Amino acid sequence: MKRKIKKKDLILFGDLHNHCNISYAHGSLERAIKFSKLSLDFVSITGHAGWPDMNTKDDSIKHIIDFHKVGFRKLKNNWNKILEKIKKEKDIIIYPGYEVHSNMYGDQTIVFKDLKKHDLLVDQIDKLKIKFKQRNLNNYIFMPHHLSYKQGRRGVNWEIFEENISPVVELYSMHGCSENDQAEYPFLHSMGPRNYKNTIKYALEKKIKLGFIANTDHHSASPGSYGHGRFGVFAKSKERNSIFKSIKERKTFALTGDKIIPLIFLNKKVFGSDVKIKKNNLLDLNIEGRYSIDHIDIIKNTYLFKRFNCKNQKKIKNKADISLINIDFGWGERNKEFLWNGEINFQNIEIINLENKFRGPEIVSPLDKKSKYSLFTPDIKKNKRKLKFKFITSGNSNNYTNETNGFTIIAKLKPNSQINLVTNKKEFNVLTKDLLKGSISFNLGDIDTPAILFNKIPKYSEWNFQKKIIIPLKKNDNVYVKIKQKNNQICWTSPFFIK
């Protein structure tokens, strides 16, 4: 999780918008905190606080109105206890936060920097901002999310957007992607489709300054749920003030799931920065993926300026002699949950870093059904040679929804290196030299049984990209970088803003 950029900088990962049963969602606060520690450095676990302009007169949506009211009341009654609970956590940085729905102004999450007592306020968004300003508060951000729903249907309202208190917006979550109305991951929730005037593309065209983050908006006590959204931040230290300061400075990059590392600078400035024009404006790209990279897009003023793939670079050296191993678990009978219990032994393999790819259960509405296993919290124990694990997967509910779990392993491979996997009374052995040629899969039994995928080990130059280019710029331009891997995991850097 913790990765150095320069001598003083770190890359840290977080999720500032996700839900559990402190309001109307599934799973306990304790489960949410424990799950967040599996893959994140910081988190905000969000309560649904109110919906001031909710239509309470339509009997056809009474069931929706009712569970919202119950959830709002539950959060209000327990708010101070929740603050006391998160104050006691030491192994992860937790920021207090709550969400206010709004038809007129769009849904927003309010995240506070410190752990002082924070009043739970649910006025309409514009009135809420006024109250905060009257109190001379500066320890919070308002974060618009699921932007691309049509305005009036809980999508963002750019007319009331304030750059100073909303430095970042949620580009991606389990609702979909708001980069533009043609982007990957369309909005498929019952709330409706995307609307162009509510996208980030529209905002940047109007010269609105904003940074990019992604959060899960998961409703099953699973902060950082893989594939649902998370984000990275450049910070001076792993400390709440430092992280919050960097978020406000837009030193952020949005991720769907994989922890892609974008060491990207324009005229030696990190993304999110104001950049002065030079005679030769140098964009320095140093990208480390977590799977083979498909392409890298340079987006200038919301349009594609240049596209690269990993062949568009000089031969790069693997100085640390590292390789990338991805192992995925899941499949099996549709919607049927399965408990994996086993261990992986790495023979002649030195583990440098291990990243979990754990997903929370695909349950959203309080009316959704769950089984006794749905909220099982993964358990892992690891050292340099062995990984013990226990977690649940569910057979993919349809042919488009990936519900697998797994691991990304950065390692040094030695001659005759081998992976030995023992799980659920079955044993599998794979030579890494065979994975250099292609992936290998196994089922635990006959047709429709759970399966394991040992992914092809890519060449170093297929998951790393290094290039410097000169880019023409003029005043008020904006530029950001989008990285897409062959497994459809994506990274978006916050824009550079040209002065």
C-alpha positions in Angstrom: 0.0 0.0 0.0 2.8 2.4 1.0 5.0 3.4 -1.9 7.7 6.0 -2.1 7.8 8.6 -5.0 10.7 10.7 -3.9 12.5 10.9 -0.5 9.6 12.7 1.2 6.5 11.5 -0.8 4.3 8.5 -0.5 1.4 7.0 -2.5 -1.5 6.0 -0.3 -4.8 4.5 -1.1 -8.3 5.2 0.2 -12.1 5.2 -0.2 -14.1 8.2 1.1 -17.6 7.0 0.2 -19.1 3.7 1.2 -21.9 2.4 3.4 -22.8 -0.1 6.1 -25.7 -0.5 8.5 -25.0 2.7 10.5 -27.8 3.9 8.2 -29.6 1.9 5.4 -27.1 -0.6 4.1 -25.8 -4.1 5.0 -23.0 -5.1 7.4 -21.7 -3.6 10.6 -19.4 -0.7 11.2 -16.9 -3.2 12.7 -17.0 -5.3 9.5 -16.5 -2.2 7.4 -13.4 -1.1 9.4 -11.9 -4.6 9.2 -12.5 -4.9 5.5 -11.0 -1.5 4.8 -7.7 -2.6 6.5 -7.3 -5.3 3.9 -6.4 -2.9 1.1 -6.6 0.8 2.2 -4.5 3.3 4.1 -7.4 5.6 4.9 -11.1 5.5 4.7 -14.4 7.4 5.5 -17.3 5.1 6.3 -20.4 7.1 5.2 -23.8 7.3 6.8 -26.9 8.4 4.9 -28.0 11.5 6.8 -31.0 13.0 4.9 -32.8 14.0 1.8 -34.4 17.4 2.3 -36.3 17.5 -1.0 -37.4 13.9 -1.1 -40.8 13.3 -2.7 -42.8 11.8 0.1 -46.2 12.0 -1.6 -45.7 9.3 -4.3 -47.3 6.1 -3.0 -45.6 4.1 -5.8 -42.2 4.6 -4.1 -43.4 4.3 -0.5 -41.1 1.3 0.0 -38.1 3.5 -1.0 -39.2 6.4 1.1 -39.6 4.2 4.1 -36.2 2.6 4.2 -34.6 6.1 3.6 -36.4 7.5 6.6 -35.5 4.5 8.8 -31.8 4.9 7.8 -31.7 8.6 8.4 -33.2 8.2 11.9 -30.8 5.4 12.7 -27.7 7.5 11.8 -29.0 10.5 13.8 -29.6 8.4 16.9 -26.2 6.8 16.8 -24.0 9.5 15.3 -22.1 10.4 18.5 -21.5 6.7 19.3 -20.1 6.2 15.7 -17.6 9.1 16.2 -16.5 7.6 19.5 -16.0 4.2 17.8 -13.8 5.5 15.0 -11.7 7.5 17.4 -10.5 4.3 18.9 -9.1 2.8 15.7 -5.3 2.9 15.3 -4.4 0.7 12.4 -6.1 2.8 9.7 -6.9 6.5 9.3 -10.6 7.1 9.5 -12.2 10.4 8.4 -15.8 11.1 9.7 -18.3 11.7 7.0 -22.0 11.6 6.0 -24.0 11.9 2.8 -26.9 14.2 2.0 -29.1 13.4 -1.0 -30.6 16.3 -3.1 -32.6 16.3 -6.2 -31.8 20.0 -6.8 -28.1 20.1 -6.0 -27.0 16.5 -6.4 -26.0 14.1 -3.8 -22.9 15.0 -1.8 -20.7 13.4 0.8 -19.2 15.7 3.5 -15.9 14.5 4.8 -14.2 16.0 7.8 -10.4 16.1 8.4 -10.3 15.7 12.2 -12.0 13.5 14.8 -13.7 16.3 16.8 -17.4 16.3 17.5 -19.1 17.1 14.2 -22.8 18.0 14.1 -25.0 16.0 11.8 -26.6 18.6 9.5 -29.0 17.7 6.7 -30.2 21.1 5.3 -30.4 21.5 1.6 -26.8 21.6 0.2 -26.7 25.4 -0.4 -27.9 26.1 3.1 -25.5 23.6 4.5 -22.5 25.3 2.8 -23.7 28.6 4.3 -23.8 27.2 7.8 -20.3 25.8 7.5 -19.0 29.1 6.3 -20.7 31.0 9.1 -18.9 28.8 11.5 -15.6 29.5 9.8 -14.9 25.9 9.3 -12.1 24.8 6.9 -11.7 21.2 8.0 -14.1 19.6 5.5 -14.8 19.0 1.8 -18.1 18.6 0.0 -17.7 15.8 -2.5 -20.3 15.4 -5.3 -20.8 11.8 -6.5 -22.5 9.8 -9.1 -22.3 13.0 -11.0 -23.8 12.0 -14.3 -27.4 11.4 -13.3 -29.5 14.1 -14.8 -29.7 17.3 -12.7 -33.0 17.1 -10.7 -32.5 13.3 -10.4 -29.6 13.5 -7.9 -26.9 14.3 -10.5 -24.4 17.1 -10.0 -25.4 20.8 -10.3 -22.4 22.6 -11.7 -24.1 25.9 -11.2 -23.5 25.7 -7.4 -20.1 23.9 -7.6 -17.4 25.6 -5.5 -13.9 24.7 -6.3 -12.5 25.7 -2.9 -14.7 23.3 -0.9 -15.1 20.6 -3.6 -11.5 20.2 -4.8 -12.2 16.6 -6.0 -15.2 14.8 -7.5 -16.1 11.2 -7.7 -15.3 10.2 -11.3 -16.0 6.5 -10.8 -18.0 4.3 -8.3 -20.2 1.2 -8.4 -22.8 3.5 -10.2 -20.4 3.8 -13.2 -18.1 6.3 -14.8 -18.8 10.1 -15.1 -15.7 10.9 -17.2 -18.0 11.6 -20.2 -21.2 10.2 -21.6 -19.4 7.7 -23.9 -16.9 6.4 -21.3 -16.5 2.8 -20.2 -18.8 1.6 -17.3 -22.2 3.2 -18.2 -24.7 4.0 -15.4 -27.0 0.9 -15.1 -28.5 1.5 -11.6 -32.3 1.9 -11.4 -31.7 5.7 -10.9 -31.2 6.0 -14.7 -28.5 6.7 -17.4 -25.8 9.3 -17.8 -26.5 12.9 -19.0 -23.8 14.8 -20.9 -24.2 18.1 -19.0 -23.6 16.3 -15.7 -20.3 14.8 -16.8 -16.7 15.8 -16.0 -16.1 16.5 -19.7 -18.8 19.2 -19.6 -17.3 20.7 -16.4 -13.8 20.8 -17.9 -15.1 22.4 -21.1 -16.6 25.1 -18.8 -13.1 25.6 -17.3 -14.3 24.3 -13.9 -11.2 23.2 -11.9 -11.6 19.8 -10.2 -9.5 16.8 -9.2 -10.4 13.1 -9.7 -11.1 10.4 -7.2 -13.0 7.2 -7.2 -14.9 5.5 -4.3 -16.9 2.4 -4.1 -20.2 3.8 -2.9 -20.6 0.1 -1.8 -23.5 -0.7 0.4 -22.2 -3.9 2.1 -19.6 -2.7 4.6 -16.8 -3.3 2.1 -14.7 -0.1 1.7 -12.1 -0.5 -1.1 -14.2 -3.4 -2.7 -12.1 -4.3 -5.8 -13.5 -3.1 -9.1 -16.0 -0.7 -7.5 -13.6 2.3 -7.1 -10.8 3.6 -4.9 -8.2 6.3 -5.3 -4.5 7.1 -4.7 -3.0 10.3 -3.3 0.5 11.7 -3.3 1.2 12.7 0.4 4.2 13.8 2.4 3.4 11.3 5.2 0.9 8.7 6.3 -0.9 11.1 8.6 -4.4 12.4 8.5 -3.5 16.1 8.0 -1.0 15.4 5.3 -3.4 13.1 3.4 -6.3 15.6 3.7 -4.1 18.5 2.5 -3.0 16.5 -0.6 -6.6 15.7 -1.4 -7.5 19.4 -1.2 -4.5 20.1 -3.5 -5.9 17.5 -6.0 -2.8 15.3 -5.9 -5.1 12.4 -6.6 -5.8 9.7 -9.2 -8.9 7.6 -9.6 -8.9 3.8 -9.9 -11.5 1.2 -10.7 -9.6 -1.4 -8.7 -6.0 -2.3 -9.5 -3.4 -0.1 -7.8 -1.9 1.3 -10.9 1.0 3.7 -10.1 1.1 6.8 -12.3 4.3 8.7 -11.6 3.4 11.5 -14.0 4.7 15.1 -14.0 4.3 18.1 -16.3 7.1 20.6 -16.2 8.1 18.8 -12.9 4.7 19.4 -11.3 2.5 16.6 -10.1 -1.0 16.2 -11.5 -3.7 18.4 -9.9 -1.2 21.3 -10.0 -1.3 24.7 -11.7 1.5 24.5 -14.3 3.3 27.4 -15.9 3.8 27.3 -19.7 7.4 26.8 -20.9 9.0 26.9 -24.3 9.1 23.1 -24.2 6.5 21.6 -21.9 7.7 18.2 -20.8 5.3 15.4 -19.8 7.2 12.7 -18.0 5.4 9.4 -17.8 6.5 6.6 -15.6 3.7 4.1 -15.1 3.6 0.8 -13.2 0.5 -1.4 -13.9 -0.9 -4.4 -12.2 -1.7 -6.3 -15.4 -0.6 -5.9 -19.1 -1.3 -2.3 -20.1 -3.5 -1.9 -23.2 -3.0 1.8 -23.8 -2.2 5.2 -22.3 -4.2 8.2 -23.4 -3.2 11.9 -23.0 -6.4 13.8 -22.8 -6.1 17.5 -23.6 -9.1 19.9 -23.1 -11.3 16.7 -22.9 -10.2 15.3 -26.3 -7.6 12.6 -27.1 -4.3 14.3 -27.8 -2.1 11.2 -28.0 -2.5 7.4 -27.5 0.4 5.1 -26.6 0.8 1.5 -25.9 3.8 -0.3 -24.4 5.4 -0.8 -27.8 5.8 3.0 -28.0 8.7 3.2 -25.7 12.4 2.5 -25.7 13.6 -0.7 -24.3 13.3 -0.4 -20.5 15.4 -2.3 -18.0 13.9 -4.3 -15.2 16.5 -3.1 -12.7 14.8 -4.7 -9.7 14.3 -7.9 -11.5 10.6 -8.1 -10.6 7.6 -10.0 -12.1 3.9 -9.7 -11.7 1.7 -12.7 -10.7 -2.1 -12.5 -10.7 -4.2 -15.3 -9.2 -8.0 -15.2 -9.3 -10.6 -17.4 -7.5 -14.3 -17.7 -8.2 -16.7 -18.9 -11.0 -18.9 -21.9 -10.3 -22.6 -22.1 -10.1 -24.4 -18.8 -10.6 -25.1 -16.9 -7.4 -23.8 -19.8 -5.3 -21.4 -18.8 -2.5 -18.2 -20.8 -1.9 -15.8 -20.6 1.0 -12.1 -20.9 -0.1 -9.8 -22.1 2.6 -6.2 -22.9 1.8 -2.6 -21.7 1.3 -0.2 -20.8 -1.4 3.5 -21.8 -1.1 6.0 -19.9 -3.3 9.0 -22.0 -4.1 12.1 -20.1 -5.3 10.0 -17.0 -5.4 10.7 -13.9 -3.2 7.5 -11.9 -2.5 8.1 -8.1 -2.7 4.5 -7.0 -2.3 1.1 -8.5 -2.2 -2.2 -6.7 -3.0 -5.6 -8.2 -2.2 -8.4 -8.1 -4.8 -11.3 -8.7 -2.5 -14.8 -7.7 -3.5 -17.8 -7.1 -1.2 -21.1 -8.9 -1.9 -23.2 -7.4 -4.8 -26.1 -6.3 -2.6 -27.1 -2.7 -2.7 -30.7 -2.0 -1.6 -31.8 -2.7 2.0 -34.4 -4.8 0.3 -31.8 -7.1 -1.3 -31.4 -10.6 0.2 -28.2 -11.8 1.6 -27.0 -15.2 2.9 -25.3 -16.0 6.1 -22.0 -16.0 4.2 -22.4 -12.8 2.3 -20.6 -10.6 4.9 -17.8 -13.1 5.7 -14.7 -11.0 6.2 -11.6 -12.4 4.3 -8.8 -13.6 6.5 -5.2 -13.7 5.3 -1.8 -14.5 6.9 1.4 -14.0 4.8 5.2 -14.1 5.0 7.9 -14.1 2.3 7.2 -17.6 1.2 3.6 -18.5 2.1 0.1 -17.1 2.0 -2.8 -18.6 4.0 -6.3 -17.4 3.1 -9.9 -17.8 3.8 -12.6 -15.9 1.9 -15.9 -16.2 0.0 -16.6 -15.9 -3.7 -20.0 -16.1 -5.4 -20.6 -17.6 -8.8 -20.9 -14.7 -11.3 -24.5 -13.6 -11.3 -24.4 -12.9 -15.0 -21.9 -13.1 -17.9 -21.0 -9.4 -17.5 -20.5 -9.1 -13.7 -17.1 -10.2 -12.4 -17.4 -11.5 -8.8 -14.0 -13.1 -8.4 -11.5 -12.4 -5.7 -7.8 -12.8 -5.9 -4.2 -11.5 -5.3 -1.7 -9.4 -7.2 1.8 -10.4 -6.3 5.0 -8.5 -7.1 7.9 -10.9 -6.8 11.4 -12.0 -7.8 11.5 -15.2 -9.7 14.4 -17.6 -9.4 15.3 -20.6 -11.6 12.8 -23.5 -11.2 10.3 -21.2 -9.4 6.9 -22.8 -8.7 3.6 -22.0 -7.1 2.0 -24.7 -5.0 -1.7 -24.1 -4.1 -3.6 -26.2 -1.7 -7.3 -25.3 -1.2 -10.4 -27.2 -0.1 -8.6 -30.6 -0.2 -7.3 -30.0 -3.7 -3.6 -29.4 -4.7 -2.4 -27.6 -7.8 1.2 -27.0 -8.9 2.3 -24.4 -11.5 5.7 -23.6 -12.9 6.2 -19.9 -13.5 8.1 -20.7 -16.7 4.8 -22.0 -18.0 2.9 -18.9 -16.9 5.4 -16.8 -19.0 3.8 -18.5 -22.1 0.2 -18.2 -21.0 -2.5 -18.5 -18.3 -3.4 -21.8 -16.6 -6.8 -22.6 -15.1 -8.2 -25.3 -12.9 -11.7 -26.3 -11.7 -12.2 -27.9 -8.3 -14.4 -30.5 -9.8 -16.7 -31.1 -12.8 -18.7 -28.5 -14.8 -20.0 -25.5 -12.8 -17.6 -25.9 -9.9 -15.5 -23.1 -8.6 -12.2 -22.4 -10.5 -8.8 -20.8 -10.1 -7.0 -18.7 -12.8 -3.2 -18.3 -12.8 -2.8 -15.4 -15.2 -0.1 -15.1 -17.7 3.0 -13.4 -16.3 3.6 -10.4 -18.5 6.9 -9.1 -19.7 8.2 -6.2 -17.6 7.8 -3.9 -20.7 4.1 -4.9 -20.9 3.1 -3.7 -17.4 5.6 -0.8 -17.2 5.7 2.3 -19.4 8.3 5.1 -19.5 8.3 8.0 -21.9 8.9 11.7 -22.0 7.1 13.8 -24.6 6.8 17.5 -25.5 3.2 18.8 -25.4 2.1 22.1 -26.9 0.1 24.2 -24.3 -1.7 27.5 -24.0 -3.3 29.3 -21.1 -6.3 27.7 -19.5 -5.7 24.3 -21.1 -6.2 21.2 -19.0 -4.5 17.8 -19.4 -4.9 14.5 -17.8 -3.7 10.9 -18.4 -5.9 7.8 -18.6 -4.3 4.3 -18.3 -6.3 1.2 -19.3 -5.1 -2.3 -18.7 -6.1 -5.4 -20.7 -8.2 -6.6 -17.8 -10.3 -3.4 -18.2 -9.0 -1.9 -14.9 -8.4 1.9 -15.4 -6.6 4.8 -13.8 -7.3 8.5 -14.4 -5.0 11.2 -13.0 -6.3 14.5 -11.9 -5.8 17.2 -14.6 -2.9 19.6 -14.8 -4.3 23.1 -15.1 -2.3 25.4 -17.3 -1.7 29.0 -16.2 
